[in-house]
Amino acid sequence: MSAISTREKRLVIVTVLVLCYAVVGFTARGRVTKWRELLDEAEKTRRDYVTRESLIDKRETWIQRYEDDRELMDRFADGVKLDTHWYKILDDAMKVSGLSIARRNISPEKPAVGDVHEIAIDCNDWRGTIDNLVRFLYALHSAGVMLDVRKLYIRPEVRTPGGLNGNFTLFCAYMRESQNQGTP
């Protein structure tokens, strides 16, 4: 066996160092990505915290707004089905506006948040013009009930110029009166 020359020793050291840097570089890339994700998550959590803290600071304002709007909400006795009430409001708005709704489905009542209940009405396959739709939404607003349109899909009708069709979902807020609570 011959002795290893200085040049070969240097090549071995450089090769080992290059391999070490390559291993560190490949493993560090994943760690840097994970670190950036954690920083983004921390920033999102911080913004969420600031928002929640701001809402808590405005608690009295929100309570006052709730008390002001609470009397405007429709009240129903426990166990009363609401289909006919909400369908009548929709029918009246459709008559005024000229909008036609082919299918309406009331979804099951959602659990109450406090004393406010909410129910969704899916209105599928409506037809009309943009004027009909605006008049319909205005008629709903004028009815004085707590209705909120959260999903609205509009498509142009191929056969009718200026005609539209689509679907939307109305969310209706109301309150229930229990037997022991009485009418406020």
C-alpha positions as CSV (number, residue, x, y, z in Angstrom):
1,M,0.0,0.0,0.0
2,S,1.2,3.3,-0.9
3,A,0.8,6.4,1.2
4,I,-2.0,8.8,0.3
5,S,-0.7,12.0,-1.2
6,T,-1.6,15.4,0.1
7,R,-3.5,16.1,-3.1
8,E,-5.7,13.0,-2.6
9,K,-6.3,13.9,1.1
10,R,-7.5,17.4,0.0
11,L,-9.8,15.8,-2.7
12,V,-11.3,13.4,-0.1
13,I,-11.8,16.3,2.3
14,V,-13.4,18.5,-0.4
15,T,-15.6,15.6,-1.5
16,V,-16.8,14.9,2.1
17,L,-17.5,18.6,2.6
18,V,-19.5,18.8,-0.6
19,L,-21.5,15.8,0.4
20,C,-22.1,17.2,3.8
21,Y,-23.3,20.5,2.4
22,A,-25.5,18.7,-0.1
23,V,-27.2,16.7,2.7
24,V,-27.6,19.8,4.8
25,G,-29.0,21.7,1.8
26,F,-31.5,19.0,0.9
27,T,-32.8,18.6,4.4
28,A,-32.7,22.3,5.1
29,R,-35.0,23.1,2.1
30,G,-37.9,21.1,3.8
31,R,-37.2,22.7,7.1
32,V,-37.1,26.2,5.6
33,T,-40.5,25.5,3.9
34,K,-41.9,24.2,7.2
35,W,-40.5,27.3,9.0
36,R,-42.2,29.7,6.5
37,E,-45.5,27.8,6.9
38,L,-45.2,28.1,10.7
39,L,-44.5,31.9,10.3
40,D,-47.6,32.3,8.1
41,E,-49.7,30.4,10.6
42,A,-48.4,32.5,13.4
43,E,-49.3,35.7,11.5
44,K,-52.8,34.4,10.7
45,T,-53.3,33.5,14.4
46,R,-52.1,36.9,15.4
47,R,-54.5,38.6,13.1
48,D,-57.3,36.4,14.3
49,Y,-56.5,37.2,17.9
50,V,-56.5,41.0,17.2
51,T,-59.9,40.7,15.4
52,R,-61.4,38.7,18.3
53,E,-60.0,41.1,20.8
54,S,-61.5,44.0,18.9
55,L,-64.9,42.2,18.9
56,I,-64.7,41.6,22.6
57,D,-63.9,45.3,23.2
58,K,-67.0,46.2,21.2
59,R,-69.2,43.8,23.2
60,E,-71.5,46.6,24.5
61,T,-72.1,47.9,21.0
62,W,-73.0,44.4,19.7
63,I,-75.3,43.8,22.6
64,Q,-77.1,47.1,21.9
65,R,-77.4,46.3,18.2
66,Y,-78.8,42.9,19.0
67,E,-81.3,44.4,21.4
68,D,-82.4,46.9,18.7
69,D,-82.9,44.2,16.1
70,R,-84.3,41.6,18.4
71,E,-87.8,43.1,18.3
72,L,-87.8,43.1,14.5
73,M,-87.5,39.3,14.3
74,D,-90.6,37.1,13.8
75,R,-91.5,35.0,16.8
76,F,-93.1,31.5,16.5
77,A,-94.3,29.1,19.2
78,D,-92.2,26.0,19.8
79,G,-93.1,23.1,17.4
80,V,-94.8,25.3,14.8
81,K,-93.8,24.4,11.2
82,L,-92.6,27.4,9.3
83,D,-93.0,26.3,5.7
84,T,-96.3,28.1,5.0
85,H,-95.1,31.4,6.6
86,W,-91.9,31.6,4.6
87,Y,-93.5,30.3,1.4
88,K,-96.2,33.0,1.6
89,I,-93.5,35.7,1.9
90,L,-91.8,34.3,-1.2
91,D,-95.1,34.0,-3.1
92,D,-96.0,37.6,-2.3
93,A,-92.5,38.8,-3.5
94,M,-92.8,36.7,-6.7
95,K,-96.2,38.2,-7.5
96,V,-94.9,41.8,-7.1
97,S,-91.7,41.2,-9.0
98,G,-92.7,38.8,-11.8
99,L,-89.9,36.3,-10.9
100,S,-90.8,32.7,-11.1
101,I,-89.3,30.0,-8.9
102,A,-89.9,26.4,-10.0
103,R,-88.6,24.5,-6.9
104,R,-88.3,25.5,-3.3
105,N,-87.0,23.4,-0.4
106,I,-86.8,24.3,3.2
107,S,-83.9,22.6,4.9
108,P,-84.1,21.5,8.5
109,E,-83.9,24.1,11.2
110,K,-80.4,24.8,12.4
111,P,-79.5,24.7,16.0
112,A,-80.1,28.0,17.8
113,V,-77.3,30.5,18.4
114,G,-78.5,32.0,21.7
115,D,-82.3,32.6,21.1
116,V,-82.0,33.2,17.4
117,H,-82.9,30.3,15.0
118,E,-82.1,30.1,11.3
119,I,-83.6,28.1,8.5
120,A,-82.4,27.9,4.8
121,I,-84.7,27.9,1.8
122,D,-83.1,26.7,-1.4
123,C,-84.8,28.3,-4.4
124,N,-83.9,26.4,-7.5
125,D,-84.6,27.0,-11.2
126,W,-85.8,30.6,-10.9
127,R,-86.4,32.5,-14.2
128,G,-86.8,36.2,-14.9
129,T,-84.9,39.3,-16.0
130,I,-82.4,41.3,-13.9
131,D,-85.3,43.8,-13.2
132,N,-87.4,40.9,-11.9
133,L,-84.6,39.7,-9.6
134,V,-83.9,43.2,-8.2
135,R,-87.7,43.7,-7.6
136,F,-87.9,40.3,-5.9
137,L,-85.0,41.1,-3.6
138,Y,-86.4,44.5,-2.8
139,A,-89.8,43.0,-2.1
140,L,-88.2,40.6,0.4
141,H,-86.3,43.4,2.0
142,S,-89.6,45.5,2.2
143,A,-91.4,42.6,3.8
144,G,-89.6,43.4,7.1
145,V,-88.4,39.9,7.8
146,M,-84.9,38.8,8.6
147,L,-83.9,37.2,5.3
148,D,-80.4,36.9,4.0
149,V,-79.3,35.8,0.5
150,R,-76.0,34.1,0.9
151,K,-75.7,32.1,-2.3
152,L,-76.9,33.5,-5.6
153,Y,-76.1,31.8,-9.0
154,I,-77.1,33.5,-12.2
155,R,-76.9,32.2,-15.7
156,P,-78.2,33.8,-18.9
157,E,-81.0,31.9,-20.7
158,V,-80.0,30.7,-24.1
159,R,-83.4,31.0,-25.7
160,T,-84.6,34.2,-24.1
161,P,-82.6,37.4,-24.8
162,G,-82.2,39.3,-21.5
163,G,-83.5,36.3,-19.6
164,L,-81.8,34.9,-16.6
165,N,-82.1,31.7,-14.6
166,G,-80.3,30.2,-11.6
167,N,-80.7,29.4,-8.0
168,F,-80.2,31.1,-4.6
169,T,-80.4,30.2,-1.0
170,L,-82.3,32.4,1.5
171,F,-81.5,32.2,5.2
172,C,-84.3,33.2,7.5
173,A,-83.7,34.3,11.1
174,Y,-86.5,34.1,13.7
175,M,-87.0,33.4,17.4
176,R,-89.0,30.7,19.2
177,E,-91.2,31.4,22.2
178,S,-91.2,28.6,24.7
179,Q,-94.4,27.9,26.7
180,N,-93.0,29.4,29.9
181,Q,-91.5,32.4,28.3
182,G,-94.7,34.0,27.0
183,T,-95.0,36.9,24.5
184,P,-92.4,39.6,25.2
